[in-house]
Amino acid sequence: MTVRYRDFEDLLIRQAQDHADGTAFLKDGLGRITYGRFYQDVLACRDSYAKQSFTCLGLLADGSYECILTLFGSVLAGKQVVMLDRQMRAEQLIPLIGYTDIDQLWGDDAVVSACRDALTDGVRDGAGKILFFTSGTTERAKAVVLTDASLMQSAYNGSCMLELKQDDILLNVLPLSHVFGFVCGLLWGLSCGACVALGRGPRHYIDDCRYFRPTAVSLVPSLLGFLLQHDLLNEELDLILVGAGPCSDQLISAVREKGIRLACGYGLTETSSGVAISTSGDPFAMAVCPDDTMTLAEDGEILVSAPTCMMQGYYKREADTDAVLKDGVLYTGDLGRFDETGLLHITGRKKEILVLPDGTKIFLPEYEAMIRNTLHTDDVCMVLRNGRPVLVLGKTDMSREAVSEALREVMKQVPRGQRFTDVVILGHELPTTATGKIRRWEAEREINA
């Protein structure tokens, strides 16, 4: 039976009482960690941090058991916590430290040392706040203010749609700094009393499934594609939840051929992760989660009311908050439709539209998919330079002329005014988020520099 937990403390207490000897985590080198031990370890962290003067912890989330203890312990101690990508360099972190009022860093010693002079005086009213950064695919990332309560309600929503059993093993391989990885790779399992196997990092993608033998895993499409390509999914795997991006027909077919259930989720950082999940057998047809309500604006934009899971706002960005959150309703920027059975289908994204100076609009998902399929690479995106559409590739052995020639025939399907006017090859992979989405705004900035 799905249980609703108020917050982290409620989860810890009730699982320790009802499921003390159940396995909470499997960790390479530590073996089996019970829910009873997890609770006691968190309490020890809480007591330690409560004695320390810092008010806002920047957590370079490496996915380790120690990282999870630090997060839970800091929250229970009344600290504000900022979830940071463990792969960020010091020069990338320093402006975020100032923006989010971090006065203590946890993570790699060398990075922490390099950022020490950037630490702030902290924050006065941060108790209970957990900040996650948006993916930032079309603009600079914003810090979204969530709480342990909103995150637990999101985990409840997901568990109602796809409940795990206590003997399930959920493999956590996604970054905890991304809300999808945090909720669907960690809290989903803990809220169901299942076991969470803590992945050993990107170097072990090739053997984590065979090492831990999970029955469920949350993945982004690019990682699912990698695991399928190298035949790395274990026989015990029963359920794959895919989120943070569209899943192709090819990936879906490949999973089904292996007899594995596949569900797709739709959510946002602003809603503490998922608000709709496919449970009908059609991965593209998603049912709205129990606590949420969805409507469509006249232009097809998805509007979400999620009172238990909604963000408090963007950190120190009131105007940005007011632009998307109106009377408790989130204007997502995503486009969708409801089918005759009331299930949601995502059709695109308003911000994935290039608007040319003459008002012509280029819908990028279809345009870029055509290019990717022709060039056989995902390392590509369209941006504007001087108001004109430009095709940008990351690393490729092809010359600009060869790219244009390869696309000559497919471009005949595109109206002349919407065809790309130049090809730029960066020579390095396109910048992406932790979940593999291309940071279009960074590519655009680079070619316009």
C-alpha positions as CSV (number, residue, x, y, z in Angstrom):
1,M,0.0,0.0,0.0
2,T,1.3,3.4,-0.9
3,V,2.1,5.6,2.1
4,R,2.1,9.4,2.2
5,Y,5.0,10.8,4.2
6,R,4.9,14.4,5.4
7,D,8.6,15.0,5.1
8,F,12.1,13.4,5.5
9,E,11.7,13.0,9.2
10,D,8.4,11.3,8.9
11,L,9.8,8.9,6.3
12,L,12.8,8.0,8.5
13,I,10.8,7.5,11.7
14,R,8.0,5.4,10.2
15,Q,10.3,3.2,8.1
16,A,12.6,2.6,11.0
17,Q,9.6,1.6,13.1
18,D,7.8,-0.5,10.6
19,H,10.7,-1.8,8.5
20,A,13.8,-1.5,10.7
21,D,15.5,-4.7,9.4
22,G,14.5,-4.1,5.8
23,T,17.3,-3.2,3.4
24,A,17.4,0.5,2.6
25,F,20.6,0.6,0.6
26,L,23.0,-1.6,-1.2
27,K,26.4,0.0,-1.5
28,D,29.6,-1.3,-2.9
29,G,32.1,-1.6,0.0
30,L,29.4,-1.1,2.6
31,G,27.1,-4.0,1.7
32,R,23.6,-3.9,3.1
33,I,22.3,-0.9,5.1
34,T,19.0,-1.3,6.9
35,Y,16.3,1.3,7.4
36,G,17.0,1.2,11.1
37,R,20.7,1.9,10.6
38,F,19.9,4.6,8.0
39,Y,17.8,6.5,10.6
40,Q,20.4,6.3,13.2
41,D,23.1,7.5,10.8
42,V,21.0,10.4,9.8
43,L,20.3,11.4,13.4
44,A,24.1,11.4,14.1
45,C,24.6,13.7,11.1
46,R,21.7,15.9,12.2
47,D,23.2,16.3,15.7
48,S,26.6,17.1,14.3
49,Y,25.4,19.7,11.9
50,A,23.0,21.3,14.4
51,K,26.1,22.3,16.4
52,Q,27.7,23.9,13.5
53,S,27.2,27.6,12.6
54,F,26.7,27.2,8.8
55,T,23.3,28.0,7.5
56,C,23.4,27.0,3.8
57,L,25.2,23.9,2.5
58,G,26.2,23.5,-1.0
59,L,26.2,19.8,-1.7
60,L,28.3,18.5,-4.6
61,A,26.0,15.5,-4.9
62,D,28.1,12.5,-5.8
63,G,25.4,9.9,-5.1
64,S,27.3,8.3,-2.2
65,Y,25.7,7.1,1.0
66,E,27.7,9.8,2.8
67,C,26.2,12.4,0.5
68,I,22.7,11.2,1.2
69,L,23.3,11.2,5.0
70,T,24.7,14.8,4.7
71,L,21.6,15.9,2.8
72,F,19.1,14.3,5.2
73,G,21.1,15.3,8.3
74,S,21.4,19.0,7.1
75,V,17.7,19.3,6.4
76,L,16.7,17.8,9.8
77,A,19.2,20.3,11.4
78,G,17.4,23.2,9.8
79,K,19.9,24.1,7.2
80,Q,19.2,25.3,3.6
81,V,20.7,22.9,1.1
82,V,21.7,23.6,-2.5
83,M,22.0,20.6,-4.8
84,L,25.0,21.0,-7.0
85,D,26.4,19.0,-9.9
86,R,29.4,17.0,-8.7
87,Q,31.2,17.5,-12.1
88,M,31.1,21.3,-11.9
89,R,34.5,23.1,-11.9
90,A,35.3,25.8,-9.3
91,E,34.9,28.6,-11.9
92,Q,31.4,27.3,-12.6
93,L,30.5,27.0,-8.9
94,I,31.7,30.3,-7.7
95,P,28.8,32.4,-9.2
96,L,26.3,29.9,-7.9
97,I,27.7,30.1,-4.4
98,G,27.1,33.8,-4.3
99,Y,23.7,33.5,-5.9
100,T,22.4,30.9,-3.4
101,D,24.1,32.2,-0.2
102,I,26.2,29.1,0.4
103,D,28.5,29.4,3.4
104,Q,29.6,25.7,3.5
105,L,30.5,23.3,0.8
106,W,30.5,19.5,0.9
107,G,32.3,17.4,-1.8
108,D,35.6,17.0,-3.5
109,D,38.3,18.5,-1.3
110,A,40.1,20.2,-4.2
111,V,37.0,21.9,-5.4
112,V,35.9,22.9,-1.9
113,S,39.3,24.4,-1.3
114,A,39.3,26.3,-4.6
115,C,35.9,27.8,-3.7
116,R,36.6,28.7,-0.1
117,D,37.1,32.4,-0.7
118,A,33.7,32.6,-2.5
119,L,31.7,31.4,0.5
120,T,29.1,33.9,1.7
121,D,27.8,34.9,5.1
122,G,24.9,32.5,4.7
123,V,21.2,33.0,4.9
124,R,18.7,33.8,7.7
125,D,15.5,32.1,6.6
126,G,16.7,29.0,4.8
127,A,15.5,26.3,7.1
128,G,13.7,23.5,5.2
129,K,14.6,24.8,1.8
130,I,16.2,22.5,-0.8
131,L,17.4,24.2,-4.0
132,F,17.6,22.4,-7.3
133,F,18.7,24.1,-10.5
134,T,16.6,23.9,-13.6
135,S,18.0,22.1,-16.6
136,G,18.8,25.4,-18.3
137,T,18.5,24.2,-21.9
138,T,17.3,27.5,-23.2
139,E,18.5,30.0,-20.7
140,R,20.7,30.3,-17.6
141,A,19.6,27.9,-14.9
142,K,17.6,29.2,-12.0
143,A,17.6,27.8,-8.5
144,V,14.1,26.4,-7.6
145,V,13.1,26.5,-4.0
146,L,11.6,23.1,-2.9
147,T,11.2,21.5,0.5
148,D,11.5,18.0,1.9
149,A,7.7,18.1,2.2
150,S,7.2,18.9,-1.5
151,L,9.7,16.2,-2.6
152,M,8.0,13.6,-0.4
153,Q,4.6,14.4,-1.9
154,S,6.1,14.0,-5.4
155,A,7.5,10.6,-4.3
156,Y,4.0,9.7,-3.1
157,N,2.5,10.7,-6.4
158,G,4.9,8.5,-8.3
159,S,4.5,5.6,-6.0
160,C,0.7,5.7,-6.5
161,M,1.2,5.4,-10.2
162,L,4.1,2.8,-10.1
163,E,4.4,1.2,-6.7
164,L,7.5,-0.8,-5.8
165,K,7.5,-3.8,-3.5
166,Q,9.7,-4.1,-0.5
167,D,11.7,-6.8,-2.2
168,D,12.4,-4.6,-5.2
169,I,15.8,-3.2,-5.9
170,L,15.8,0.2,-7.4
171,L,19.2,1.1,-9.1
172,N,20.1,4.8,-8.6
173,V,22.5,5.9,-11.4
174,L,21.2,9.4,-12.1
175,P,22.6,12.6,-10.6
176,L,21.0,13.4,-7.3
177,S,21.5,17.1,-8.2
178,H,18.7,16.7,-10.7
179,V,15.2,16.5,-9.3
180,F,14.3,13.5,-11.5
181,G,17.3,11.6,-10.3
182,F,16.6,12.5,-6.7
183,V,12.9,11.7,-6.5
184,C,12.8,8.8,-9.0
185,G,16.2,7.3,-8.3
186,L,16.1,7.7,-4.5
187,L,12.9,8.8,-2.8
188,W,10.7,6.5,-4.9
189,G,12.4,3.5,-3.5
190,L,12.7,4.7,0.1
191,S,9.0,5.7,0.2
192,C,8.0,2.2,-0.9
193,G,10.3,0.5,1.6
194,A,12.3,-1.0,-1.3
195,C,16.0,-1.3,-1.5
196,V,18.0,1.5,-3.3
197,A,21.2,0.2,-4.9
198,L,23.7,3.2,-5.1
199,G,25.3,3.2,-8.5
200,R,29.1,3.5,-8.5
201,G,29.3,6.4,-11.0
202,P,29.6,6.8,-14.8
203,R,32.6,4.5,-15.0
204,H,30.4,1.6,-13.8
205,Y,27.5,2.1,-16.1
206,I,28.8,-0.9,-18.0
207,D,28.5,-3.2,-15.0
208,D,26.2,-1.8,-12.3
209,C,23.1,-3.7,-13.6
210,R,25.0,-7.0,-13.4
211,Y,26.5,-6.1,-10.1
212,F,23.4,-5.1,-8.2
213,R,20.8,-7.1,-10.2
214,P,18.1,-4.4,-9.9
215,T,14.4,-5.0,-10.6
216,A,13.7,-1.3,-11.4
217,V,15.7,1.6,-12.6
218,S,15.1,5.3,-13.5
219,L,16.9,6.5,-16.6
220,V,17.2,9.3,-19.1
221,P,16.9,8.4,-22.8
222,S,20.6,8.8,-23.6
223,L,21.6,6.4,-20.8
224,L,18.9,3.9,-21.7
225,G,20.3,3.9,-25.2
226,F,23.8,3.3,-24.0
227,L,22.7,0.4,-21.8
228,L,20.7,-1.2,-24.7
229,Q,23.5,-0.7,-27.2
230,H,25.9,-2.6,-25.0
231,D,23.4,-5.2,-23.8
232,L,23.9,-4.2,-20.2
233,L,20.4,-4.7,-18.8
234,N,20.2,-7.6,-16.3
235,E,17.6,-10.5,-16.5
236,E,15.9,-9.5,-13.2
237,L,15.0,-6.0,-14.5
238,D,11.3,-5.7,-14.6
239,L,10.6,-1.9,-14.8
240,I,12.3,1.1,-16.4
241,L,11.1,4.6,-15.8
242,V,12.3,7.1,-18.3
243,G,12.1,10.8,-17.8
244,A,13.8,14.2,-18.4
245,G,13.4,13.9,-22.2
246,P,11.6,12.2,-25.1
247,C,12.1,8.5,-25.6
248,S,12.4,7.3,-29.2
249,D,10.3,4.5,-30.7
250,Q,13.5,2.6,-31.3
251,L,14.4,2.6,-27.6
252,I,10.8,1.6,-26.6
253,S,10.8,-1.3,-29.1
254,A,14.2,-2.5,-27.8
255,V,13.0,-2.5,-24.2
256,R,9.8,-4.3,-25.1
257,E,11.8,-7.0,-27.0
258,K,13.5,-7.8,-23.8
259,G,10.2,-8.2,-22.0
260,I,10.8,-5.3,-19.7
261,R,8.0,-2.9,-18.7
262,L,8.7,0.7,-19.7
263,A,7.0,3.8,-18.3
264,C,7.6,7.4,-19.3
265,G,7.3,10.3,-16.9
266,Y,6.7,14.0,-17.4
267,G,7.7,16.5,-14.7
268,L,9.5,19.7,-13.9
269,T,11.9,20.9,-11.3
270,E,9.3,23.5,-10.4
271,T,6.8,20.7,-9.5
272,S,9.4,18.6,-7.5
273,S,9.6,16.1,-10.4
274,G,6.8,14.1,-12.0
275,V,3.3,15.2,-12.6
276,A,2.2,12.5,-15.1
277,I,3.3,8.9,-15.8
278,S,2.4,6.4,-18.5
279,T,0.7,3.3,-17.0
280,S,-1.6,2.2,-19.9
281,G,1.0,0.4,-22.0
282,D,1.5,3.4,-24.4
283,P,4.6,5.2,-23.1
284,F,3.5,8.4,-24.8
285,A,0.1,8.5,-23.1
286,M,0.4,9.7,-19.5
287,A,-2.0,9.8,-16.7
288,V,-1.9,12.8,-14.4
289,C,-0.6,12.1,-10.9
290,P,-3.1,12.1,-8.0
291,D,-2.3,15.4,-6.4
292,D,-2.1,17.3,-9.7
293,T,-4.4,19.0,-12.1
294,M,-3.6,19.8,-15.7
295,T,-5.3,22.1,-18.3
296,L,-4.2,23.4,-21.6
297,A,-4.0,27.0,-22.6
298,E,-5.4,28.1,-26.0
299,D,-2.0,27.6,-27.7
300,G,-1.6,24.1,-26.2
301,E,0.7,25.1,-23.3
302,I,0.4,22.7,-20.4
303,L,-0.7,24.4,-17.2
304,V,-0.2,22.6,-13.9
305,S,-1.7,23.0,-10.5
306,A,0.2,20.9,-8.0
307,P,-0.4,22.4,-4.5
308,T,1.4,19.7,-2.6
309,C,4.5,19.6,-4.9
310,M,4.8,23.1,-6.3
311,M,7.9,25.2,-5.8
312,Q,8.0,28.1,-3.5
313,G,9.5,30.1,-6.3
314,Y,12.8,30.8,-8.0
315,Y,15.4,31.8,-5.5
316,K,15.8,35.6,-5.3
317,R,14.1,35.9,-8.7
318,E,10.6,37.2,-8.0
319,A,10.0,38.5,-11.5
320,D,10.9,35.1,-13.0
321,T,8.6,33.4,-10.5
322,D,5.7,35.7,-11.3
323,A,6.2,35.1,-15.0
324,V,5.5,31.3,-14.8
325,L,3.5,30.9,-11.5
326,K,0.2,32.7,-11.6
327,D,-2.4,32.1,-8.9
328,G,-0.8,28.8,-8.0
329,V,-0.8,27.6,-11.7
330,L,2.5,26.8,-13.4
331,Y,2.8,27.8,-17.0
332,T,5.2,25.1,-18.0
333,G,6.3,26.2,-21.5
334,D,5.6,22.7,-22.7
335,L,3.0,21.9,-25.3
336,G,0.6,19.0,-25.1
337,R,-2.8,17.5,-25.9
338,F,-5.2,15.2,-24.2
339,D,-6.5,12.1,-26.1
340,E,-10.1,10.9,-26.0
341,T,-9.4,8.9,-22.8
342,G,-8.0,12.0,-21.0
343,L,-4.3,10.9,-21.2
344,L,-1.6,13.5,-21.8
345,H,0.6,13.5,-24.8
346,I,3.6,15.9,-24.9
347,T,3.9,17.5,-28.4
348,G,6.8,19.9,-28.0
349,R,8.1,22.9,-26.1
350,K,7.3,26.6,-26.7
351,K,10.9,27.6,-26.0
352,E,12.1,25.0,-28.6
353,I,10.9,27.4,-31.3
354,L,13.2,29.7,-33.2
355,V,11.5,33.0,-34.2
356,L,13.1,34.6,-37.2
357,P,13.1,38.3,-37.7
358,D,10.2,38.1,-40.2
359,G,8.1,36.3,-37.6
360,T,8.6,32.9,-39.1
361,K,8.8,30.1,-36.5
362,I,10.9,27.0,-36.7
363,F,9.6,24.1,-34.5
364,L,12.9,22.6,-33.4
365,P,12.1,19.1,-32.2
366,E,10.9,17.9,-35.7
367,Y,13.6,19.9,-37.5
368,E,16.5,18.7,-35.4
369,A,15.2,15.1,-35.4
370,M,15.3,15.1,-39.2
371,I,18.9,16.3,-39.1
372,R,20.0,13.9,-36.4
373,N,18.5,10.9,-38.3
374,T,20.3,12.0,-41.5
375,L,23.7,12.6,-39.9
376,H,23.4,9.8,-37.3
377,T,24.4,12.0,-34.4
378,D,22.6,13.6,-31.4
379,D,25.4,16.1,-31.0
380,V,23.5,18.8,-33.0
381,C,21.3,21.8,-32.4
382,M,19.8,24.8,-34.2
383,V,20.4,28.4,-32.9
384,L,20.2,31.9,-34.2
385,R,23.1,34.1,-35.3
386,N,22.3,37.6,-36.4
387,G,18.7,36.5,-36.7
388,R,19.5,33.7,-39.1
389,P,19.2,29.9,-38.4
390,V,22.5,28.2,-37.9
391,L,23.2,24.5,-37.6
392,V,25.7,23.7,-34.8
393,L,27.5,20.4,-34.4
394,G,29.8,19.3,-31.6
395,K,32.4,16.8,-32.6
396,T,32.3,15.3,-36.1
397,D,34.7,14.0,-38.7
398,M,32.7,15.7,-41.4
399,S,33.6,19.0,-42.9
400,R,31.1,21.9,-43.0
401,E,30.7,21.2,-46.8
402,A,30.1,17.5,-46.2
403,V,27.4,18.2,-43.6
404,S,25.6,20.6,-46.0
405,E,25.8,18.0,-48.8
406,A,24.5,15.2,-46.6
407,L,21.5,17.4,-45.7
408,R,20.8,18.7,-49.2
409,E,18.0,16.3,-50.0
410,V,16.2,16.5,-46.6
411,M,16.4,20.3,-46.6
412,K,14.2,20.3,-49.7
413,Q,11.4,19.3,-47.3
414,V,11.9,22.5,-45.4
415,P,10.6,25.9,-46.6
416,R,13.4,27.9,-48.1
417,G,13.2,30.7,-45.5
418,Q,13.6,28.1,-42.6
419,R,16.7,26.3,-43.9
420,F,19.9,26.8,-42.0
421,T,22.2,29.4,-43.5
422,D,25.5,28.2,-42.1
423,V,27.1,25.2,-40.4
424,V,29.3,25.6,-37.3
425,I,31.4,22.8,-36.0
426,L,32.6,23.4,-32.4
427,G,35.2,20.6,-32.3
428,H,33.9,19.6,-28.8
429,E,30.7,18.0,-27.6
430,L,27.8,20.3,-27.3
431,P,27.2,21.5,-23.7
432,T,24.6,19.4,-22.0
433,T,22.7,19.2,-18.6
434,A,23.3,16.4,-16.2
435,T,20.5,14.5,-17.8
436,G,21.8,14.8,-21.4
437,K,19.7,17.8,-22.7
438,I,21.6,20.2,-24.9
439,R,22.2,23.6,-23.4
440,R,21.1,25.4,-26.5
441,W,21.7,28.9,-25.0
442,E,25.4,28.0,-24.3
443,A,25.9,26.8,-27.9
444,E,24.3,30.0,-29.1
445,R,26.4,32.1,-26.9
446,E,29.6,30.4,-28.0
447,I,29.0,30.9,-31.7
448,N,28.0,34.5,-31.2
449,A,31.0,35.3,-29.1
